[in-house]
Amino acid sequence: MEEPKGRGGDRVHGFKFLLLFFSSLFLNVFFFSYLFLSRRTHLGWSRAAAAEAELVAAISCSGHGRAYLDGILVDGLPTCECNTCYSGANCSQLLPDCSADGDSGDPLFLEPYWQQHAASSAVVFSGWHRMSYRTTGDNFISLELERHIRLLHEAVGNAVTDGRLIIFGSGSTQLLNALVYALSPENASTPASVVATAPYYALYKMQTEVFDSREYEWKGITSKWLNTSVSSMQNFIEFVTSPNNPDGFLLQSVLGGPNIIYDHAYYWPHYTAIPAPADEDVMIFTDSKLSGHASSRFGWAVIKDEKVYRKAINYMQVNTMGVSRDTQLRVLKLIKMMLAEMRGEGGIFEFGYKTIAERWSKLSKVISSSNRFSLQQLSPQYCTYFKRIRNPSPAYAWFKCEMEQDVDCSAVLSEARIISRPGTVFEASSRYARLSLIKTRDDFDLLLRRMEALVSKEDVASF
Amino acid sequence: MEEPKGRGGDRVHGFKFLLLFFSSLFLNVFFFSYLFLSRRTHLGWSRAAAAEAELVAAISCSGHGRAYLDGILVDGLPTCECNTCYSGANCSQLLPDCSADGDSGDPLFLEPYWQQHAASSAVVFSGWHRMSYRTTGDNFISLELERHIRLLHEAVGNAVTDGRLIIFGSGSTQLLNALVYALSPENASTPASVVATAPYYALYKMQTEVFDSREYEWKGITSKWLNTSVSSMQNFIEFVTSPNNPDGFLLQSVLGGPNIIYDHAYYWPHYTAIPAPADEDVMIFTDSKLSGHASSRFGWAVIKDEKVYRKAINYMQVNTMGVSRDTQLRVLKLIKMMLAEMRGEGGIFEFGYKTIAERWSKLSKVISSSNRFSLQQLSPQYCTYFKRIRNPSPAYAWFKCEMEQDVDCSAVLSEARIISRPGTVFEASSRYARLSLIKTRDDFDLLLRRMEALVSKEDVASF
């Protein structure tokens, strides 16, 4: 009696056992296939560097800082580098009396964008990557990078590059003087006169004065030279910054002479509406304000005239033998990524515009309730890139102290623990000060709190 | 009868089956553990970039070229960039009538070194790596890099850096003029006189002429100014290149004035014996000739006087706002690696010295059988780094045509399909020409073959 039963039990056990066995076999096949397939992307020489980079990136700095591969080491690991006003080993302490820093144009508002696009923006350098002076193009230029810069301008619609020549520089910084050099008339009896419309970016003047070339000299504010004769105009080099630094207005040449350098550092949809592609003879751009990598020191100029281009190339060769090829590879990767994800929510311009427009709106709201202070008047404008009317999102607030007694506006701000860049730096009145809207969220948040406090004191005082 | 047998067979089968089952279970445990353990070093955001870099590095270019991440794309993959005189999709074709190129100082002789040290020299950049203008140090300088540069000089024993200040530049190129600027006396009635001993590196003259500053001007060969009074000496800036480019001799100042720029680009054990650490007031070095990364555009100056340092820093700020931070991270990794593996067979100086000494020896042997040509006379010398007497290993052969009719030596070489840099470029006689010994093996091998052919023709002619 038991046997058949046992046999039946055996059959059930046998069946269960077979099930287990085949499950196990199935798992074997699964694991084997997984390992075999993943082997195809198994990393060799780059693995240690990748692991090191991820280890450092994972160091927690409380959201108020970050650690970098080349940071200062403590116990063998790079330390956190904290945002202004944050301190401590992991940047968790807010320094109570620290001044909000609205001074520099450090474009860290874009840092979160790149953190969100980590996988598509990383780049690995082999030890033997492109060691030679030579690159793929003439004049130390990566042809792939040049091609992608042209694609980017076309996709954004902010500059005409067809039939133009492109030159690279260590930031727009280096190109500003390279172009002044290139536009200076040869064998002229007097040095070329370099001018700009105030308020203007201080470096234009500083460069001509420090380098002190026999070919050109600083001649101050453009408007002083409105009565210059057409023949003398040949000898003028006019800087036109559009959008202007510090006030964000789209500017045109005042003199209308033959030698104009358009500094389009901020002519990107982060900072301004793009009414039409810029189409001037000499246009300068910089990655610092495009992708936010001020550190990389990478800029470019789009040049129409071949003679001007040749002279600028010669300057670049003699000054630094071109731009770091390391940086050229990194910028190529960043531009590729920006192009790939340009449209829609994932796009860098959408991200950049939203961030600054929101900051501008918050700051404007605070200042609008003040009688003592004002900001530049910017209005919504149609943008060909976004294909809609967009709100202002300037890189800087051009802040004015309206009261008679507040002659030194930067000092007024400083007393309220806000660091600004004085108007005099831009050859404007000391009643003005520039406040940066493109630094970290921490910087802006503190700036806004301090400004609220300053403006609210005004309310109390007026009662 | 059959039943027991059957049952015995069942037992055997059962046993085999169990064995299979447990083997399968064991395999599963093994696979699971393997995956679990390897997960600990599983890569996230850096993986795709690492895989891409390895894919490109694996592209075969027949040993006569290499593909780079930012190379020109064909079918979505970067194409091979071939050594001079090699052609074809994978660089396998030697162009028959191609001239051997001994012109430039492209330091590709070190490329195989970095290929052999792939894992320890790779570096991964996150998209958000150090975007800010600011770095860990003042003046846009990475403190970790500065520290490692000091460690390197100490380990090599080629320069005193204690109590000195260090400034970075985009190659030594940028620093040469920054230091001329910094050493020019302020408010002097006449421009400073910039001089160098011929044969000298052409860029010294070219820079002063292109930038054409009111503060300094080119005044030719040092020896012309030997009778300058001590008081006028204040107004002289003397370039001393040691080892000298082109001839490799260790030089000292001729004028002995207060403003001397020591260009020590080649003062590394690859190229010269190191008799003692250099200890001058202003010393310039470059990574181009140290690690071979000419592409990175990274150099540094070691400066004693703080005022000179401040002026040079100001120049750097106004010229390019410091050096690419991308490059600073990469160079840090390279120097760390060089320090870690400095001594013994794996060291870069051993590798570099052996490579060039062998090339110099081969070329010398060929030229020694010639009556028509000669090379500079270099002798073995004790080296404090290698702690032994070492043979010459100059970066360049300073080649001379001895026959009366061979007035243009570079033209003689050109006819023999050898490209050289004419002596006149160095303000020397046209009877001289510079031949580079630091390019790729392909370049040198072809140069040597062509030189053998040229010299053997001489033998035939003399019969």
Interface residues (C-beta under 8 A of the other chain):
Chain A: F17 L20 F21 S24 L25 L27 N28 F31 F32 Y34 L35 T41 L43 G44 W45 S46 R47 A48 A49 A50 A51 E52 A53 E54 A57 R66 Y68 L69 D70 G71 I72 L73 E81 S104 D106 P107 L108 L110 E111 W114 Q115 H117 A118 A119 S120 S121 A122 V123 V124 F125 S126 G127 W128 H129 R130 M131 S132 Y133 R134 T135 T136 S142 L143 E144 L145 G169 S170 G171 T173 Q174 N177 Y181 L203 M206 Q207 V210 F211 D212 S213 R214 E215 G292 H293 A294 S295 S296 R297 F298 N314 Y315 V318 N319 T320 M321 G322 V323 S324 R325 D326 T327 Q328 L329 R330 L332 K333 L334 M337
Chain B: F17 L20 F21 S24 L25 L27 N28 F31 F32 Y34 L35 T41 L43 G44 W45 S46 R47 A48 A49 A50 A51 E52 A53 E54 A57 R66 Y68 L69 D70 G71 I72 L73 E81 S104 D106 P107 L108 L110 E111 W114 Q115 H117 A118 A119 S120 S121 A122 V123 V124 F125 S126 G127 W128 H129 R130 M131 S132 Y133 R134 T135 T136 S142 L143 E144 L145 S170 G171 T173 Q174 N177 Y181 L203 M206 Q207 V210 F211 D212 S213 R214 E215 G292 H293 A294 S295 S296 R297 F298 N314 Y315 V318 N319 T320 M321 G322 V323 S324 R325 D326 T327 Q328 L329 R330 L332 K333 L334 M337
